[in-house]
Amino acid sequence: MPTWLVIIIVIAAILVVGAAAWFVITEQRRRRLRQTFGPEYDRAVKEHENPREAERDLSSRVKRHSDLDIRPLSSTTKDRYAQEWALIQEQFVDRPSGAVVEADRVLVSLMAERGYPTDGYDQQLADLSVRHSNALRHYRAGHDTLTGHRESEMSTEDMREAMKHYRVVFEDLLTDGEEGTESNGKQGPGNRRNGTADHGTRGRDHESPRRTER
């Protein structure tokens, strides 16, 4: 066999092996991103209209998140936030829109307490997406209602729905998805309500929020 033919065969083999390795690595990365971001992966692909660009964006989120000092909450801090949330739910009875504003404020405060930067709503979404991807749709829904209310007054029912969405985010941040809420693309143990808890938003005979510490 001519030497030049052997060289061509070797080069072709190297290219085939390289292409196969690249495909395997790409698929592994894609699978990891899907597992990490859950529904947020599909949303990113749709927004970027290009899977590669979406994956670069999501990978950069993971890298940024790894540089953050994300902290668990102490039992005392959890209790303090649970009490603050209970007061907001009581406020909803007489001032629905004010309660939603306060709920949004408490969520931002809770993010900061956990170690998340809070400069800008879009950045909040990007940072939370790494460990709280399933809660993001609730955060978006609540935030959209609040923004819409500032432009044109929303109904009490709209405000109630916003509180239900915000509560899912609140519980997910409070427990880091450890109990009863959605996180990292998975449902927490015992969660069968799909984030539709509405304690305290139906009238004066409301229930106190369930305790987050066992």
Stockholm file with secondary structure:
# STOCKHOLM 1.0

chainA/1-214         MPTWLVIIIVIAAILVVGAAAWFVITEQRRRRLRQTFGPEYDRAVKEHENPREAERDLSSRVKRHSDLDIRPLSSTTKDRYAQEWALIQEQFVDRPSGAVVEADRVLVSLMAERGYPTDGYDQQLADLSVRHSNALRHYRAGHDTLTGHRESEMSTEDMREAMKHYRVVFEDLLTDGEEGTESNGKQGPGNRRNGTADHGTRGRDHESPRRTER
#=GR chainA/1-214 SS CCHHHHHHHHHHHHHHHHHHHHHHHHHHHHHHHHHHHTHHHHHHHHHHTSHHHHHHHHHHHHHHHHTSCCCCCCHHHHHHHHHHHHHHHHHHHHCHHHHHHHHHHHHHHHHHHHTCCCSCHHHHHHHHTTTCGGGHHHHHHHHHHHHHHHHSCCCHHHHHHHHHHHHHHHHHHHHTTSSSSEETTEECTTCCSCSCCCTTSSSTTCCCCCCSCC
#=GC SS_cons         CCHHHHHHHHHHHHHHHHHHHHHHHHHHHHHHHHHHHTHHHHHHHHHHTSHHHHHHHHHHHHHHHHTSCCCCCCHHHHHHHHHHHHHHHHHHHHCHHHHHHHHHHHHHHHHHHHTCCCSCHHHHHHHHTTTCGGGHHHHHHHHHHHHHHHHSCCCHHHHHHHHHHHHHHHHHHHHTTSSSSEETTEECTTCCSCSCCCTTSSSTTCCCCCCSCC
//
